[in-house]
Amino acid sequence: MPLEGEITIKVSTNASLVKEVLIASSRPLHIPQLFLNQPVQKVATTLDALYQLCNTAHRFAFLRLLDKCQIISLSANEILAYQLLLDLETIREHCFSIASKWRIDNNQKINKNMIDLLATLKEINGILFLTGNTLSLTDKILRAFSCIKDLVEKLEAQLTLTLIGTQFNAETVLDSSHNFDYWIKTQDSDCALFLHHIQQSKFSDLGNTNTQFLPNITTEEMTILLSNDTFIAQPSYNRICYETTPYARQINQPLIQQLVAKYGTGLLARSAAQLLEIFELMRHIKSDYGQIYAEDIHYDIKPATNINHAIIEVEAARGKLIHSLSIQGDQVKAYQILSPTQWNFHPHGVLKQMIQTLNVSSKQDLTHKITLLVNAIDPCVGYKIEVVDA
């Protein structure tokens, strides 16, 4: 079982109907207790070692907490560079999940072009920060955006070739549902073939249900909520189990609104949102990070005289990640982490609601449908599915 835990999904059926859905998470909530009474340098190292999924998001959140508590000082230029790394991590996570989850059959090979673009993503990270462990508290050298500009252009071309194909560009394909549908039906890229398979299987509206997206919660309210371990394990707000996903982030895009109007809030719209987010992030990378300049980075750790407290929210690949820190001197006194997985796979959350809409023809069919929905909500989560007769 991975460190981040596993989701267990048990579904009881009766004839063609879903009767009961039980969702449980084995996410180990005690992990942040390892940080208690530890100096910030050790916590930074431990975070890096423990969290492999969304590693950049976790470490960026920790640095921002230290900055907010005035333990270290992050320059605006440095924060911009870390945000760039976070955007690249989201692109990488989406691409990896598309390569491994958007598959028509188990014998389908991973596209070599996908391997090449993942290598380019790694190369960009290695060049942007010339020396030092990028998100650690050690000294490092940040290089100007101009050093990676050509690689960014290369990455965009690779993304277009691998995900969209040779005859279309992302801007046109993702402009409207009409263009999107035409691309699916006429192109032979792995993404187009998978999405066409969804349409042909009549799975476009799979899991169609009303969804509610996590609203902005004030720092004061979130501080109170995070003090309760039950909330961290099964979060709800105003008695509502919200979702926080790439689909939630892209819901206001014209393409997604058109697909929802045509197919509902199910599988096709959610898959399209993941694809759209990749190219939206590429657009932001090209337009918003050009001013990053070269900088030698060194931290002077300033112990806090009193107990300082801060909360940071980071939009990670899977949704909103929340870190909370209390610190005195240079030692952590309290630490909480609320992952998007806990929202999205709440026992009464969006996945349960989607599963309850499904028709059942066989155990294998239902397992396949649930797998598609889980991957559309959070393709990085570990899970197991059990279907039993009621």
C-alpha positions in Angstrom: 0.0 0.0 0.0 1.4 3.4 -0.9 2.2 5.9 1.9 -0.6 8.2 0.8 -3.0 5.3 1.6 -5.7 3.5 -0.4 -9.3 4.0 -1.1 -11.6 0.9 -0.6 -14.8 1.0 -2.6 -17.4 -1.7 -1.8 -20.6 -1.7 -3.8 -23.6 -3.9 -3.1 -26.0 -4.5 -6.0 -29.5 -6.0 -6.4 -30.4 -7.0 -10.0 -29.5 -4.0 -12.2 -29.4 -1.5 -9.3 -26.7 -0.2 -7.0 -28.0 -0.6 -3.5 -25.2 0.6 -1.3 -21.8 2.3 -1.7 -19.2 2.2 1.1 -16.1 4.2 0.6 -13.2 4.1 3.2 -9.8 5.7 3.2 -6.7 4.2 4.8 -4.8 7.5 4.5 -2.5 7.6 7.6 -3.5 10.8 9.4 -0.7 10.4 11.9 2.1 11.3 9.4 2.3 15.1 10.3 2.8 14.0 14.0 6.3 13.0 12.9 7.1 16.7 12.5 6.2 17.7 16.1 9.0 19.3 18.1 11.3 18.9 15.1 13.4 21.7 13.6 12.3 23.1 10.3 15.4 21.7 8.5 14.5 18.2 9.5 10.8 18.7 8.6 11.8 19.9 5.1 13.9 16.8 4.5 11.2 14.5 5.9 8.5 16.0 3.7 10.6 15.4 0.6 11.2 11.8 1.6 7.6 10.9 2.5 5.5 12.5 -0.2 6.2 11.3 -3.7 2.8 12.2 -5.2 2.5 16.0 -5.5 6.0 16.3 -4.0 6.5 19.9 -5.3 3.0 20.9 -4.0 3.8 19.6 -0.5 7.2 21.2 -0.3 6.1 24.5 -1.8 3.3 24.7 0.8 5.9 24.1 3.6 8.2 26.9 2.4 5.3 29.3 2.1 4.2 28.4 5.6 7.7 29.3 6.9 7.6 32.5 4.9 4.2 33.4 6.3 5.4 32.7 9.8 8.5 34.9 9.1 10.9 32.0 9.8 12.4 32.5 6.4 11.9 35.1 3.6 10.9 34.1 0.1 11.4 36.6 -2.7 8.6 37.3 -5.1 10.9 36.0 -7.8 11.6 32.7 -6.0 7.8 32.2 -5.3 7.2 32.7 -9.0 9.8 30.1 -9.9 8.3 27.6 -7.4 4.8 28.2 -8.9 6.2 27.4 -12.3 7.6 24.1 -10.9 4.1 23.4 -9.5 2.5 24.0 -12.8 5.0 21.7 -14.5 4.3 19.1 -11.8 0.6 19.3 -12.6 1.2 18.9 -16.3 3.5 15.9 -15.5 0.9 14.2 -13.2 -1.9 14.7 -15.8 0.3 13.4 -18.7 1.4 10.3 -16.7 -2.2 9.5 -15.7 -3.3 9.9 -19.3 -0.5 7.6 -20.5 -1.4 5.0 -17.9 -5.2 5.3 -17.5 -6.6 6.5 -20.8 -6.3 3.0 -22.3 -8.8 1.0 -24.4 -7.2 -2.3 -23.5 -4.5 -3.6 -21.1 -2.1 -4.5 -24.0 -1.9 -0.9 -25.2 1.7 0.3 -25.1 2.7 3.7 -23.7 3.4 6.1 -26.5 7.2 6.8 -26.9 6.4 10.5 -27.5 4.9 10.6 -24.0 8.2 9.2 -22.6 10.1 11.9 -24.4 7.9 14.8 -23.1 8.2 13.5 -19.6 11.9 13.6 -20.0 11.7 17.2 -21.2 9.7 18.1 -18.1 12.5 16.7 -15.9 15.1 18.5 -17.9 13.4 21.9 -17.4 13.4 21.3 -13.6 17.1 20.5 -13.7 18.0 23.6 -15.7 15.9 26.2 -13.9 17.6 25.5 -10.6 21.3 25.0 -11.4 22.5 23.7 -8.0 21.0 22.7 -4.7 17.9 20.6 -3.8 15.2 22.8 -5.5 12.6 23.1 -2.7 14.9 22.4 0.3 16.3 25.0 2.8 19.8 24.7 1.3 21.5 27.3 -0.8 20.6 27.2 -4.5 20.9 29.1 -7.7 17.8 30.0 -9.6 18.4 30.7 -13.3 16.4 33.1 -15.5 13.4 31.9 -17.5 15.4 32.6 -20.7 17.5 29.5 -19.9 14.4 27.2 -20.3 12.5 29.2 -22.9 13.5 26.8 -25.8 12.7 23.8 -23.7 9.2 25.2 -22.9 8.6 25.7 -26.6 9.8 22.1 -27.2 7.4 20.8 -24.4 4.4 22.6 -26.0 5.2 21.0 -29.3 5.5 17.6 -27.7 2.3 18.0 -25.8 0.5 18.9 -29.0 1.9 16.0 -31.0 1.4 13.4 -28.2 -2.1 14.4 -26.9 -3.7 16.1 -29.9 -2.0 14.7 -32.9 -0.5 16.0 -36.2 -3.5 17.5 -37.9 -5.0 19.8 -35.2 -3.8 22.3 -32.6 -4.9 22.4 -29.0 -6.3 25.9 -29.3 -8.8 24.8 -32.0 -9.6 21.4 -30.5 -10.4 22.8 -27.1 -12.2 25.9 -28.3 -15.7 24.4 -28.5 -17.6 21.1 -28.1 -18.2 21.0 -31.9 -14.4 21.1 -32.6 -13.8 18.7 -29.8 -16.3 16.2 -31.1 -14.9 16.5 -34.6 -11.3 15.9 -33.4 -12.4 12.8 -31.4 -14.0 11.3 -34.5 -11.3 12.0 -37.0 -7.9 11.9 -35.2 -5.9 8.8 -34.2 -4.0 10.1 -31.2 -4.2 7.9 -28.1 -6.3 10.6 -26.4 -8.7 11.0 -29.3 -9.1 7.2 -29.6 -9.8 6.9 -25.9 -12.4 9.7 -25.8 -14.0 8.3 -29.0 -14.2 4.9 -27.2 -16.1 6.6 -24.4 -18.6 8.0 -26.8 -19.0 4.8 -28.7 -19.5 2.9 -25.4 -22.2 5.5 -24.5 -20.2 6.4 -21.4 -20.1 10.2 -22.1 -22.6 10.8 -19.4 -21.3 8.1 -17.0 -21.6 9.3 -13.5 -23.7 12.3 -14.4 -24.8 13.9 -11.1 -25.1 17.3 -9.4 -21.7 18.4 -8.1 -20.8 21.0 -5.5 -17.3 22.5 -5.6 -15.2 23.4 -2.5 -15.8 27.1 -1.8 -13.3 29.5 -0.3 -13.2 29.0 3.5 -11.7 31.8 5.6 -8.5 31.2 7.5 -10.2 31.6 10.8 -12.8 28.9 9.9 -10.2 26.6 8.5 -8.0 26.9 11.6 -11.0 25.7 13.7 -11.9 22.9 11.3 -8.3 21.5 11.1 -8.1 21.2 14.8 -10.5 18.2 14.5 -9.0 15.0 13.3 -12.4 13.8 12.3 -12.7 16.7 9.8 -9.3 15.9 8.3 -10.3 12.2 7.9 -13.8 13.0 6.4 -14.0 16.7 5.6 -17.3 18.5 5.0 -18.3 22.1 5.3 -21.8 23.3 6.3 -22.7 19.6 6.1 -21.9 19.4 2.4 -19.3 17.0 1.0 -17.6 19.1 -1.7 -15.2 18.1 -4.4 -11.9 19.8 -5.4 -10.7 18.5 -8.8 -9.3 19.6 -12.1 -12.9 19.5 -13.3 -13.8 22.0 -10.6 -11.0 24.3 -11.7 -12.0 24.2 -15.4 -15.8 24.3 -15.0 -16.1 27.9 -16.2 -14.2 27.2 -19.5 -16.5 27.4 -22.5 -15.6 23.9 -23.7 -16.5 22.3 -20.4 -19.8 24.2 -20.0 -20.7 23.1 -23.6 -19.9 19.5 -22.9 -21.8 19.5 -19.6 -24.8 21.0 -21.4 -24.5 18.2 -24.0 -23.4 15.2 -22.0 -23.9 16.1 -18.3 -21.3 16.2 -15.6 -20.0 12.7 -16.1 -17.0 11.0 -17.6 -16.4 12.9 -20.9 -16.6 16.4 -19.4 -14.2 15.4 -16.6 -11.8 13.8 -19.0 -11.9 16.9 -21.2 -11.2 19.1 -18.2 -8.0 17.2 -17.4 -6.8 17.6 -21.0 -7.8 21.2 -21.2 -5.9 22.0 -18.0 -2.6 20.8 -19.5 -2.8 23.3 -22.3 -4.2 26.1 -20.1 -1.2 25.7 -17.8 1.2 25.8 -20.8 -0.4 29.0 -21.9 0.2 30.5 -18.4 3.7 29.2 -18.4 4.5 31.0 -21.6 2.8 34.3 -20.6 3.3 34.6 -16.8 6.8 33.4 -16.0 9.0 35.2 -18.5 10.1 37.8 -15.9 11.8 35.2 -13.6 15.4 36.4 -13.2 18.6 34.7 -12.0 19.0 34.7 -8.2 21.3 33.2 -5.6 19.0 31.9 -2.8 20.1 31.6 0.8 17.9 31.3 3.9 18.6 32.9 7.2 16.3 31.0 9.6 14.8 33.4 12.2 13.3 31.5 15.2 9.9 32.7 16.2 9.8 34.3 19.7 6.1 33.5 20.1 4.0 30.7 18.6 3.3 31.7 15.0 0.5 30.1 13.0 -0.2 29.9 9.3 -2.4 28.1 6.7 -1.5 27.7 3.1 -3.7 26.4 0.2 -2.0 25.1 -2.9 -3.8 24.0 -6.1 -2.1 20.6 -6.7 -2.7 18.3 -9.7 -5.5 16.4 -7.8 -7.1 19.4 -6.2 -6.7 21.9 -3.3 -4.0 20.9 -0.8 -4.0 22.6 2.6 -1.1 22.7 5.0 -1.3 24.2 8.5 1.6 25.0 10.8 2.2 26.2 14.3 5.8 27.0 15.2 7.8 28.3 18.1 11.5 29.0 17.9 12.6 26.9 14.9 10.5 23.9 16.0 7.1 22.7 14.7 4.5 22.6 17.4 1.5 21.5 15.3 1.1 20.4 11.7 -2.0 19.4 9.7 -2.3 18.3 6.1 -5.7 18.1 4.3 -5.4 16.4 0.9 -7.8 16.7 -1.9 -8.3 12.9 -1.8 -10.1 13.3 1.5 -12.7 15.6 -0.1 -13.0 13.7 -3.3 -13.4 10.3 -1.8 -15.4 11.2 1.2 -17.9 8.3 2.2 -20.7 10.6 1.0 -18.9 12.6 -1.6 -18.9 13.0 -5.3 -17.7 9.4 -6.1 -20.5 7.8 -4.1 -23.0 10.1 -5.8 -21.7 9.1 -9.2 -21.6 5.4 -8.5 -25.3 5.5 -7.3 -26.3 6.7 -10.8 -24.9 3.6 -12.5 -26.8 0.7 -14.1 -25.5 -2.8 -13.5 -25.3 -5.5 -16.1 -22.5 -7.6 -14.5 -19.9 -7.3 -11.8 -17.2 -6.9 -14.4 -19.2 -4.1 -16.1 -19.8 -2.2 -12.9 -16.1 -2.6 -11.8 -15.0 -1.2 -15.2 -17.4 1.8 -14.9 -16.3 2.6 -11.3 -12.6 2.4 -12.4 -13.3 5.0 -15.2 -14.9 7.3 -12.7 -12.2 7.0 -10.1 -9.5 7.7 -12.7 -11.5 10.7 -13.9 -11.8 12.1 -10.3 -8.2 11.4 -9.1 -6.0 9.2 -11.4 -3.2 9.1 -8.8 -5.1 7.6 -5.9 -4.6 3.9 -5.0 -7.8 2.0 -4.7 -9.5 -1.4 -4.7 -13.1 -2.2 -5.8 -15.3 -4.9 -4.5 -18.7 -5.6 -6.0 -21.1 -8.0 -4.0 -24.7 -9.0 -4.4 -26.9 -7.5 -1.7 
